[in-house]
Amino acid sequence: MSAANRLGWTLLAAAALVSPASAEPARFDWFRYQGEPQERATAGPGEYRNPILPGYYPDPSITRVGEDYYLVNSSFTHFPGLPVFHSRDLVSWRQIGNALDRAGQFDFKGLGLSRGIFAPDISFHDGLFYIAGTCVDCGGNFVITARDPAGPWSDPVWLGFEGIDPSIFWDGEAAWIVNNGAPAEVPRYDGHRAIWLQRFDWRARRMVGSRTVLVNGGTDIAKKPSWIEGPHLLKRDSFYYLIAAEGGTGDQHSEVVFRSRDLAGPFEPFAGNPILSQRGLDPARTHPVTSAGHAKFVETQSGEWWATFLATRPYAGDLYTIGRETFLLPVTWRDGWPQVLPHGAGIPFVAKRPKLPAAPVRAPQPDGAIRYVEEFDGAKLGPEWIGVRVPRAPVYRLEGGALVLDGGAKLGDTGGVPAFVGRRLQQHVATVSTQVRFAPAQEGDRAGLAAVQSDRSHLFFGVTRIGGLRQVALYTRDKADADTLIASAPVADGPVTLTLRMNGGTMAFDYAAGGDTRTLRADVDASLLTTARAGGFVGTVIGPYAWTGGDE
């Protein structure tokens, strides 16, 4: 290093010295996201692009009311949660709210990110919207209601039966709930589950009568099918149809169908099951879509049938950071049975649109690209912004054209709520950046970008204090209970622009201050943010984070 360079770094380190004081809140001036898919596929006229909701939007449930379609996804312990979407063409969706949007509805204290709200089901009857779901480790099965799907939604009514994945089936003025529960016998093998049915008194909001097993184990219990779940009932012509996921939510995931002329059964499995799956396809195929299942059907006003379902887009092998996503495909009826995808067929990225009036194109674009800028100049953040667990008091405020974060628990502390708000990572090729103003008052104070897959798998990139110096640093937590410092460098007072660049399985971290731009670290392995490594059911959420409690 030259003498001039040594002098420059000495002056920078001197400028970075931080005097102990009470920390001022972290201020973020803006947040920018630009993402594009690894796969190259562009929807042309009369076509749409899958996934219809890219990123962490799993377990989709859909319903139609007249010419309007509404969709809801699982959100686990993120808050606000239970995102509610609206569309008129099944292709372009706009988030209109979150059914979980206030303290007191649910309590996630002490829960990891992949507990909480599983597999919601949305339906409509007699002027009222219903969401049935399960709060895992936080109350069990519930139903909430709303006159307006944008909210507000009611507090939960707890239903008191065992199992998960409740779904309401409306048969005229009668309502029934079907769900996945333990079998009515000693389980024969790991993953042995059953599908149960019980009457739901929708006027009194309570379960009545006895519970009945509709399916024990799955399509053929002699073959030990695992994890029959996510059931939905529908009626077409003279048959009741039961569709359900089977095989677990990994690469063996599938959708199967049964039918009966009597709601109480017996239900006959379709000889052509599964009606949707990607298992058995060449794992070395280019840009695979995997793990397809957890479908729900909807009939359009033109008489077409369509299925929303979850699937994943790994960047390599079974590695994906973006979580399970929402896809759309047509349903074809033949000889009284539905089929979503022929055996051996891959899920297309581009397909023919539904026969519905096209709505204005929203993100993603026809080529799958997603770009947006948040200037923090509104009265509140949009419904797409989420945090970790339910705060008793707000963890952020918008003030003077900036996002201000102050207080909160440390990221990874399941007993608290961190000062973190983020957006879902929606593509494997993405650039995320923000500008932060923060003077750490003590060792360990930090403010910057966090990318969170779980409480034990996340990273922080931003401004902190190390050895008495204000520094920009990268910390990772890879299935661990403590952070690992990957790299750091002194940075002078003033705003710092932070940029995280993701390209499939690698990440790079750039920062700019005082007109100088540097790369802190490149070629960082992104697998710590994948579901396969971290475990759980969510996807990566990236956004501003601050902690002012120092080292612990």
C-alpha positions in Angstrom: 0.0 0.0 0.0 1.3 3.4 -0.9 2.1 6.1 1.6 -0.9 8.2 0.3 -3.2 5.2 0.6 -2.0 4.5 4.2 -2.6 8.2 5.0 -6.1 8.1 3.5 -7.1 5.0 5.5 -5.6 6.6 8.7 -7.7 9.7 8.2 -10.8 7.6 7.4 -10.3 5.6 10.6 -9.9 8.8 12.6 -13.1 10.2 11.1 -14.9 6.9 12.0 -14.1 7.2 15.7 -17.4 7.2 17.7 -17.8 8.9 21.0 -20.1 7.1 23.4 -23.5 8.8 23.6 -27.1 7.8 23.5 -28.0 6.5 20.1 -30.1 8.5 17.7 -32.7 6.5 15.7 -31.6 5.1 12.4 -33.1 6.9 9.4 -33.5 5.3 6.0 -33.9 7.7 3.0 -35.2 5.3 0.4 -35.3 1.6 -0.5 -34.9 0.2 -4.1 -35.5 -3.2 -5.5 -34.7 -4.6 -9.0 -35.1 -8.2 -9.7 -35.3 -10.5 -12.8 -35.8 -14.2 -13.1 -33.0 -16.6 -14.0 -35.3 -18.2 -16.7 -35.8 -16.2 -19.9 -39.5 -16.3 -20.8 -41.7 -13.4 -21.9 -45.5 -13.4 -22.1 -46.8 -12.2 -25.4 -50.3 -11.1 -26.4 -52.9 -13.3 -25.0 -50.4 -15.0 -22.6 -49.5 -14.7 -18.9 -46.4 -15.5 -17.0 -45.9 -17.9 -14.1 -45.5 -17.5 -11.2 -48.4 -15.0 -10.9 -47.1 -14.1 -7.4 -43.4 -14.5 -7.3 -41.5 -14.9 -4.0 -42.7 -16.0 -0.6 -46.5 -16.4 -1.3 -47.2 -20.0 -0.4 -50.4 -22.1 0.1 -52.7 -19.9 -2.1 -56.5 -20.1 -1.6 -58.8 -18.4 -4.1 -62.5 -17.5 -4.3 -64.7 -15.7 -6.8 -67.4 -13.2 -6.1 -69.1 -12.1 -9.3 -66.4 -10.8 -11.6 -63.9 -10.3 -8.7 -61.3 -12.8 -7.5 -59.7 -12.8 -4.1 -56.6 -14.8 -3.0 -54.9 -15.2 0.4 -51.5 -16.8 1.4 -49.9 -18.3 4.4 -47.8 -15.8 6.4 -46.6 -17.8 9.5 -45.3 -15.3 12.1 -44.7 -12.4 9.8 -46.7 -9.3 10.5 -48.9 -7.8 9.1 -50.0 -11.2 7.8 -52.5 -13.1 5.7 -52.0 -11.0 2.6 -55.2 -10.5 0.6 -55.1 -10.0 -3.2 -57.7 -8.9 -5.7 -57.8 -9.6 -9.5 -60.3 -9.5 -12.3 -58.4 -11.6 -14.8 -56.6 -14.2 -12.5 -53.2 -12.9 -13.9 -52.7 -9.3 -12.6 -53.0 -9.2 -8.8 -53.0 -6.2 -6.4 -52.6 -6.6 -2.7 -55.5 -4.8 -1.0 -54.7 -5.5 2.6 -53.6 -8.0 5.3 -56.3 -9.9 7.3 -53.9 -9.8 10.2 -53.1 -6.2 10.7 -53.3 -5.3 14.4 -52.1 -6.5 17.8 -54.6 -8.6 19.7 -55.8 -10.8 16.8 -53.0 -13.3 17.2 -50.0 -13.6 19.5 -46.7 -15.0 18.1 -44.5 -14.3 21.1 -41.8 -17.0 21.5 -42.6 -18.5 18.1 -40.1 -19.0 15.3 -40.8 -17.7 11.8 -42.2 -21.0 10.5 -44.8 -21.4 13.1 -48.0 -19.2 13.3 -50.5 -19.0 10.5 -50.6 -22.0 8.1 -52.7 -22.6 5.0 -55.6 -20.2 5.1 -58.7 -20.7 3.0 -60.8 -17.8 1.7 -64.5 -18.1 0.8 -67.6 -16.0 0.6 -71.2 -16.5 1.7 -74.2 -14.2 2.2 -72.3 -11.0 2.0 -69.5 -12.0 4.2 -65.9 -13.1 3.5 -64.4 -16.0 5.6 -60.8 -17.0 6.2 -60.3 -20.3 7.9 -56.8 -21.3 9.0 -54.6 -22.7 11.7 -52.4 -20.8 14.1 -49.8 -23.4 14.9 -48.6 -23.3 18.5 -50.8 -20.2 19.0 -54.4 -21.3 19.4 -55.2 -23.9 16.7 -57.9 -23.7 14.1 -59.9 -20.5 13.6 -62.2 -18.5 11.4 -62.2 -14.7 10.8 -64.7 -12.7 8.8 -65.0 -9.3 7.0 -67.6 -7.4 4.9 -64.8 -5.9 2.9 -61.9 -8.2 1.9 -59.5 -5.2 2.3 -60.4 -5.2 6.0 -60.8 -4.8 8.8 -61.1 -8.5 9.6 -62.5 -9.8 12.8 -60.7 -11.3 15.7 -60.4 -15.0 15.4 -63.2 -17.4 16.5 -61.4 -20.6 17.7 -63.0 -23.8 16.4 -61.5 -26.3 18.8 -60.8 -29.3 16.6 -57.5 -31.1 16.1 -55.4 -30.9 13.0 -54.5 -28.1 10.5 -55.6 -26.7 7.1 -59.3 -26.1 7.6 -61.3 -25.2 4.5 -65.0 -24.2 4.4 -67.3 -25.9 1.8 -70.6 -24.2 1.2 -73.4 -26.5 0.0 -76.4 -24.2 -0.3 -77.1 -22.8 3.1 -75.1 -25.6 4.8 -71.4 -25.2 5.6 -68.8 -27.9 6.3 -65.2 -27.7 7.3 -62.7 -30.2 5.9 -59.2 -30.5 7.3 -56.1 -32.6 7.8 -55.9 -34.4 11.1 -54.4 -37.4 12.8 -55.9 -40.7 11.6 -58.6 -42.5 13.7 -56.1 -45.3 14.5 -52.6 -45.6 15.6 -50.5 -44.1 12.7 -49.1 -46.9 10.5 -46.1 -44.9 9.3 -44.5 -41.5 9.5 -46.7 -39.0 7.6 -49.9 -41.0 8.0 -52.7 -38.5 8.2 -56.4 -38.3 7.4 -58.9 -35.9 5.9 -61.8 -35.1 8.3 -65.2 -33.5 7.7 -67.5 -31.7 10.2 -70.6 -29.5 10.0 -69.9 -25.8 10.6 -72.8 -23.6 12.0 -71.8 -20.4 10.2 -74.5 -18.3 12.0 -73.3 -19.3 15.5 -69.6 -19.7 14.3 -69.2 -23.1 15.9 -68.7 -26.7 15.0 -71.6 -29.1 15.4 -72.2 -32.8 15.0 -69.6 -35.6 14.8 -66.4 -35.6 12.8 -66.1 -38.1 9.9 -63.0 -39.4 8.1 -63.2 -38.9 4.4 -59.8 -40.2 3.4 -57.4 -42.3 5.5 -53.8 -42.0 4.6 -54.2 -40.9 1.0 -54.8 -42.3 -2.5 -53.6 -45.8 -1.5 -52.7 -46.5 2.1 -51.0 -49.7 1.2 -48.3 -47.5 -0.5 -47.9 -45.4 2.6 -48.8 -42.0 1.1 -47.5 -39.2 3.3 -49.0 -35.9 4.5 -52.4 -35.7 2.9 -53.2 -32.1 3.6 -54.6 -28.8 2.3 -58.0 -30.3 1.4 -60.8 -28.5 -0.5 -64.2 -29.7 -1.4 -66.3 -28.7 -4.4 -69.4 -29.9 -6.1 -69.8 -30.4 -9.9 -72.7 -32.0 -11.5 -73.7 -34.9 -9.3 -70.3 -35.5 -7.6 -68.6 -34.0 -4.6 -64.8 -33.7 -5.3 -62.1 -33.6 -2.7 -58.7 -32.3 -3.8 -55.7 -32.4 -1.5 -51.9 -32.2 -1.4 -50.0 -35.3 -0.9 -46.3 -36.2 -0.5 -45.1 -33.3 1.7 -44.2 -29.8 0.6 -40.8 -30.7 -0.9 -39.9 -32.1 -4.3 -42.3 -35.1 -3.8 -45.3 -32.7 -3.4 -48.4 -33.4 -5.5 -52.1 -32.7 -5.8 -54.6 -35.6 -5.9 -58.4 -35.9 -6.3 -61.2 -38.1 -5.0 -64.9 -38.0 -5.7 -68.2 -39.3 -4.2 -71.9 -38.9 -4.8 -72.4 -38.5 -1.1 -70.6 -35.8 0.9 -70.0 -38.3 3.8 -68.3 -40.7 1.3 -67.0 -43.1 0.4 -64.5 -41.1 -1.7 -63.0 -42.9 -4.7 -59.4 -41.8 -5.7 -58.8 -40.9 -9.3 -57.0 -43.7 -11.2 -54.9 -41.0 -12.9 -53.6 -39.4 -9.7 -51.7 -37.2 -9.2 -53.4 -34.5 -11.2 -50.5 -32.1 -10.6 -46.9 -32.9 -9.7 -43.3 -32.3 -10.8 -41.8 -35.3 -9.1 -40.2 -37.8 -11.5 -39.0 -35.2 -13.9 -35.3 -34.9 -14.8 -33.7 -33.0 -11.9 -31.0 -31.7 -14.3 -33.5 -30.0 -16.6 -32.9 -26.3 -17.2 -34.6 -23.9 -14.8 -36.9 -26.4 -13.2 -40.1 -25.7 -11.3 -40.5 -28.1 -8.4 -42.6 -29.0 -5.4 -46.0 -28.3 -7.0 -49.1 -28.9 -5.0 -51.5 -27.4 -2.5 -54.0 -26.4 -5.2 -57.5 -24.8 -5.1 -59.9 -24.6 -8.0 -62.0 -21.7 -9.1 -64.7 -21.5 -11.8 -64.7 -18.3 -13.9 -67.9 -16.5 -15.0 -67.1 -17.8 -18.5 -67.2 -21.4 -17.3 -63.5 -22.1 -17.3 -61.8 -23.8 -14.4 -58.4 -22.8 -13.1 -56.1 -23.9 -10.3 -53.9 -21.7 -8.1 -51.1 -23.7 -6.4 -47.7 -23.4 -4.9 -44.4 -24.4 -6.5 -40.7 -23.4 -6.3 -38.0 -22.2 -8.6 -34.6 -23.4 -7.4 -31.5 -21.6 -8.6 -29.6 -25.0 -8.3 -30.5 -28.4 -7.1 -33.1 -28.0 -4.4 -31.8 -24.5 -3.3 -34.1 -21.5 -3.4 -34.0 -18.3 -1.3 -37.3 -16.9 -2.5 -39.6 -19.4 -0.9 -42.7 -21.1 -2.3 -44.6 -19.1 -4.8 -48.1 -18.9 -6.3 -48.7 -20.4 -9.8 -51.8 -20.6 -12.1 -52.8 -23.3 -14.6 -56.1 -24.3 -16.3 -58.1 -27.3 -15.1 -59.3 -29.7 -17.8 -62.3 -32.0 -17.0 -62.4 -35.4 -18.8 -64.8 -38.2 -18.0 -65.9 -36.5 -14.8 -62.3 -36.0 -13.5 -60.2 -32.9 -13.3 -56.6 -32.7 -14.6 -54.2 -29.8 -14.0 -51.1 -31.1 -15.8 -50.4 -34.4 -17.6 -47.9 -36.7 -16.0 -44.4 -35.9 -17.1 -45.2 -32.3 -18.2 -43.3 -29.4 -16.8 -45.0 -26.3 -15.4 -44.8 -23.6 -18.1 -43.5 -20.2 -17.4 -45.7 -18.8 -20.2 -49.3 -20.0 -20.9 -52.5 -18.8 -22.6 -54.5 -16.3 -20.5 -57.9 -17.0 -19.1 -60.9 -15.9 -21.1 -61.4 -12.8 -19.0 -61.1 -9.1 -19.7 -57.4 -8.3 -19.3 -56.5 -6.0 -16.4 -53.7 -3.4 -16.4 -50.3 -5.1 -16.1 -48.8 -4.9 -12.6 -45.6 -6.4 -11.3 -44.2 -8.7 -12.5 -43.7 -7.5 -16.0 -44.3 -9.8 -19.0 -40.6 -10.9 -18.8 -40.9 -11.5 -15.0 -38.9 -8.4 -14.0 -39.9 -6.5 -10.8 -38.7 -3.0 -10.1 -39.8 -0.5 -7.5 -38.6 2.4 -5.4 -39.9 3.3 -1.9 -39.2 6.9 -1.0 -40.8 6.7 2.5 -42.8 9.9 1.8 -46.3 8.6 2.5 -48.3 8.4 5.7 -47.6 4.7 6.1 -45.9 1.8 4.4 -47.9 -0.3 1.9 -49.3 -3.7 2.7 -46.4 -5.5 1.1 -44.1 -4.4 4.0 -43.8 -7.0 6.8 -41.9 -7.6 10.0 -41.2 -10.4 12.4 -44.0 -11.3 14.9 -46.7 -9.0 16.2 -45.5 -5.7 17.8 -47.3 -4.2 20.8 -46.1 -0.8 19.6 -45.0 0.3 16.1 -41.4 -0.6 15.3 -41.1 2.2 12.7 -42.4 5.6 11.8 -42.3 7.7 8.7 -41.0 11.2 9.4 -39.6 13.9 7.2 -39.4 11.7 4.1 -37.5 8.9 5.9 -38.2 5.6 7.6 -37.1 5.8 11.2 -36.3 2.7 13.3 -35.8 3.0 17.0 -35.8 0.2 19.7 -36.9 -3.3 19.2 -35.5 -6.7 20.0 -32.3 -8.1 18.5 -32.8 -10.1 15.3 -33.1 -13.8 16.3 -34.7 -13.2 19.6 -37.9 -15.1 19.4 -39.2 -13.5 22.5 -39.4 -10.1 21.0 -40.1 -8.0 17.9 -37.1 -6.5 16.1 -37.1 -3.1 14.5 -37.2 -4.6 11.0 -39.5 -4.1 8.1 -38.9 -5.7 4.7 -40.2 -6.9 1.4 -40.2 -10.4 0.0 -37.2 -11.3 -2.2 -39.0 -12.2 -5.4 -36.3 -13.2 -7.9 -32.9 -15.0 -7.6 -31.2 -12.3 -9.6 -31.8 -9.1 -7.6 -30.3 -5.8 -6.5 -31.5 -4.3 -3.2 -30.3 -1.0 -1.9 -31.0 1.7 0.7 -29.4 4.8 2.2 -29.0 4.9 6.0 -28.1 7.7 8.4 -26.9 6.3 11.7 -24.3 7.0 14.4 -23.8 3.9 16.6 -23.4 4.9 20.2 -21.9 1.7 21.6 -20.3 -1.5 20.5 -22.7 -3.7 18.6 -25.3 -1.0 17.7 -26.2 -1.4 14.1 -28.5 -0.2 11.3 -28.7 -1.3 7.7 -30.1 -4.1 5.5 -31.1 -7.4 7.0 -32.0 -10.5 4.8 -34.0 -12.9 7.0 -34.9 -16.5 6.3 -35.3 -17.6 9.9 -34.3 -16.5 13.4 -31.2 -18.7 13.1 -30.5 -18.0 9.4 -30.1 -14.4 8.3 -27.5 -11.7 7.5 -26.9 -8.1 8.4 -25.1 -5.5 6.2 -24.8 -2.0 7.4 -23.3 0.5 9.8 -22.1 -0.6 13.3 -19.5 0.2 15.9 -16.5 -2.2 16.2 -13.4 -1.3 18.3 -14.6 2.2 18.9 -14.9 2.9 15.1 -17.9 3.5 13.0 -17.7 0.7 10.4 -19.7 -0.9 7.6 -19.9 -4.6 8.3 -21.3 -7.9 7.1 -22.5 -10.4 9.6 -24.1 -13.8 8.9 -26.0 -16.3 11.0 -26.0 -19.7 9.4 -28.3 -22.1 11.4 -26.7 -20.7 14.5 -27.5 -18.7 17.6 -24.8 -16.1 17.1 -23.5 -13.9 14.3 -20.3 -14.3 12.5 -18.4 -11.3 11.3 -17.5 -11.8 7.6 -16.0 -8.4 6.7 -15.8 -4.8 8.0 -14.2 -1.5 7.0 -14.2 2.0 8.7 -16.6 4.5 7.3 -16.8 8.2 7.9 -19.8 10.1 9.3 -22.7 10.8 7.0 -25.1 8.8 5.0 -24.1 5.4 3.7 -25.6 3.7 0.6 -25.8 -0.1 1.0 -26.3 -2.4 -2.0 -26.9 -6.1 -1.8 -26.5 -7.9 -5.2 -27.8 -11.5 -5.5 -27.1 -13.7 -8.5 -28.5 -17.1 -7.9 -26.2 -18.7 -5.3 -23.8 -15.9 -4.7 -24.1 -12.4 -3.1 -22.0 -9.3 -3.2 -22.1 -6.3 -0.8 -21.3 -2.7 -1.9 -21.3 0.5 0.1 -20.9 4.2 -0.9 -20.0 7.1 1.4 -18.6 10.5 0.7 -18.6 9.9 -3.0 -16.5 6.7 -2.8 -18.0 3.3 -3.7 -16.4 0.1 -2.6 -17.2 -3.6 -2.5 -17.0 -4.9 1.1 -17.2 -8.6 0.1 -18.1 -10.5 -3.1 -18.9 -14.2 -3.8 -20.7 -14.8 -0.5 -22.6 -18.1 -0.5 -26.3 -17.4 -0.5 -27.3 -21.0 0.6 -27.6 -19.8 4.2 -30.9 -18.1 3.0 -32.3 -21.2 1.3 -35.2 -23.2 2.7 -33.2 -26.4 2.2 -30.4 -25.2 4.6 -32.4 -23.0 7.0 -35.5 -25.3 7.2 -39.0 -24.0 7.6 -41.6 -22.8 5.2 -41.0 -19.1 4.5 -38.9 -17.2 2.0 -36.3 -14.5 2.4 -37.5 -11.0 3.5 -35.0 -8.1 3.0 -35.3 -4.6 4.4 -34.1 -2.0 6.9 -33.2 -3.1 10.4 -31.8 -1.4 13.5 -30.6 -2.5 16.9 -29.4 0.0 19.6 -28.9 -2.4 22.5 -25.2 -2.9 22.0 -23.3 -6.2 22.4 -25.0 -8.7 24.7 
